[in-house]
Amino acid sequence: MLSVLIVEDDMYTQRFMEKLIVSHPLVGKVFPASEGGQAILIAGEFEIDIAFLDIELSPNNSCNGIEVAKSLKAIQPNITIIFVTGYTHYALDCYSVHPYDYVVKPINKSKIMDILTEVKSLKKNPPVKVAEYKKSMAIKIENKLVYITFEEIFFIEKIGKESYIHTSNEVLTSNYGLIELVKILPGYFERTHKSYIVNMHKIRSIENLGNKSFVVHFAGYDMAACLSRYEYEKKSQLFRCDINR
């Protein structure tokens, strides 16, 4: 049975979530907390499977939900973090602690119940990377939260301080770094260059440029990505290409 921590300083929302979560057949214990310090004390005493964290805690709290999540991860590295917020502009910051998901207020009952079921399955089968369970990620574009399915991404390119996510429909801009992105993405995404992450499912061919570098071409997409010789030699079995050196 799952042990769930709820960190929410709005008492109406806290009681609503507690009543909803405790009704799930796979939940055994629910620990409500109205501030970060209380949540950290609970995590120090009880084993917690899932923590639902309000990002925007009141000014009376010494830390926000993201900071609380970092502390919880330090105490219990295997805890599953779910962020709850009414402010979509926090979505990008959330990924610094690699949450499983986040819920935007007003809370959708079905989404909460589905998350509990998914996480229970994940806890039962721990070898699978979290991203393999999920089909998409969300990034902040201007004042909007945009969901991108992993399979529509061809590659991600880093130019300056921004990352450009090349999808089947458009190129999206994010200020998230490649190191953070590769942790979020499923295992079939590989770093091919210091400035590129590639979806291995989309590769059509790899071209040898003859100057210690390669170009990755994609099926159904005209733009290409770079592949360094270092990454090619390190991951040659993954690419399964016979390239003349």
N, C-alpha and C positions, 0 to 999 in steps of 0.2 A: 504494500500500500504506500502511496505517496505521502510525503510530509511536505507541507506547503507553508511558506512564509509570505505574508502580505504586509508591505510597507506603504502605508497610505495615511496621510494626516487629515484628510477629509473624512469625518466619521461616517457620514452617510454612504460614501463610496466604499469605505472599508467594510461596513456591515453588509452592504450589497454584495461585494465580492466574496466575503466570508460565507454568506448564506449560499451563494451560487457554487463556490468551490467545494464546500463540505457536502453538497448534494451529489457530487460526482462519485460513482461507485468505486473508483480506483484511488480515492483520497482517504487517508487514514487520519491524519492530524493537520490542523490548520492553526498557525500562530500569527495573530494580528499584531502589528506594531505601528505606532503613530509617528515614530521618529527614528533616525538612523542609529543612534546609540543603543536604543532598545533592541533593534533588529540585530545589531552586532553581538549583543549579549546573548540573544536567543540562539544565534548561529554558533556561539562558543559553547553552548550547553547541549543543544539538540542537533541531530543530523537532519539537514534540510535537503530535499530533492529539488524543489523549485522555489524561486523567490520572485514574486510579483512586486515590482518596485515603481512607485510614483517618482518620476524624474524631478518634477518641480515641487519639492517639499517646501513648506512655509518658511519664511525668514527666521522663525524661531528655531529651526533645525540648524545644527552646526555644519551639515553637509548635504548636498543634493543626492538624488538617487544614483547618479553615475558614480559618485565617490563612495556611497554605501556599497554599491555593487563590487567595486574594487576591493573593499575591505572584506566583504563576504567571500570573494574568490580567494583571498589570501588565507582565510580561515578554512574554507571548504572548497578546494579547487574544482571538484566535480559538480558543484551546484549549478543548476540551470537557471539562467537569468531571463526574465521576461519584463520588459519595461512597459509601464503604463503612463500615458501622457496625453494631455490635450493640446500639446504644442509640437507640431510636426517638425519644426526647425531643429529639434534635438536629435532627430533620427541618426544623422551622421555621427554625432558625438557618441551615441550609444554603442556603436560598433567597436569603440576602443576597449570594451570589456567583452566583446564577442557574445552578445546575447543570442539566445535561441530565436527570439521573436520580440515584437513589441505590439502593444494594443493602443490604438488611438481612441481617446474618449470622444463621445459617449461609448461606453463599453458594450461590445457585442457579445451576448451570452453564448452564442454558438461558437464563436472564435475561442473564448476561454475554455469551453468544454473540449473543443478539438485539440487545443494546445496540451491540455492535461493528458488526453489519450495518446497523443504523439510522443510526449516526453516519457510517459510510462513505457511505451514500446522502445524508446531510445535507451532508457535505463536497463531494460531487459536484454538489449542487444548492443552493448557499449562499443564494440569495435568500429562501428560505422561512424564516419565523420558527420557532425551535425549538418553540414551543408548538403550531404547526400540525401537527407530526408526532405530538405526544403527544395522548392522548385524555383524560387526567385529571391532577389534581394531588393532593398529599397535605398534610394539615394535622394538627397535633397537637391533639387534643381530650382534655383531662385527661391520662390516662396512655396514651392510645391514638393510633395513627396511622390517620387516616381518609382513604380515597381517594375523591375526588369527580370524576365525569366532567364535563367542561366543559359538555356539552349539557344536563345536568340543572340547571345554575345559571340562575336567572332574573335575579337582580341581587344586588349586594353593597352593604350599607349600613353606613356608619361612624357609630357613636354613641359619643361619648367616646373612650376608648382602645381600644375593641373594634370589630371588623368582623363584621357578621352576614351570613352567606352563605345566601341564600334559594334552596333547591333544591326539586325536585318532591316530595320526601319529608319534609324537615325544614329547620329553620333552624339552621345551625351557627355557633358563635362562635369567632372567632380574634382574637389580638392583633396580627396582621399588618396593616400599613398599606395604604391603597389605592394609594399610589405603588408599593410593592413588588408588590402583587397584579396591577396592570395590566401589569407587565413579564412576569409569569408566564403570564398568560392569552393565548389566541389573539387574532388581530386583529379578530374580530367582537365583542369586548367593548369598549365605549366608556365613557369618563368622561362622565357627563351632568350632574354637579353636584359640588361639592367633597366631598360625602359619599356619592356613588353611582357605581357601575360597573354597566352594563346589558349583558345579552346581547342583541345586536341581532336575533338569530334568533328571539327569543321575543316581540318587540313585537307587540301586536295593534292598539293605537291610542295617539295622543298627544292629551291634552286640554289646551286652552288655558284657564288659570284667569283670564285677564284682568288679572292683577296682575304682569306681567313674569315669570311663571313657568308651567311646564307640568307635567303629570303623565303618566307613562308607564304604560300598562296592558298586561298580558301575557295571552297566550292560555293558558287553563288554569290561571291563578293569580290569586287574588283581591287580593293585596296589590299596591301600586303603588310606583313610584320617582319621585323628583323629577328634573326637567330644567330647568336654569336657562336664561333667555333668552340669556345669553352663549354657553353651549354649544350651544343650538339654532341660533343664528345662525352660529356657527363651523362647525357640522357639518350644516347644513340639508339638503345634498344626500344625506347618509347617511340621514337620517330619511325623506326622500321624502314628506313630509306637507305638505298645503296647509292651513295654519292661519291663520285670520283674526287679524290683529294689531290 
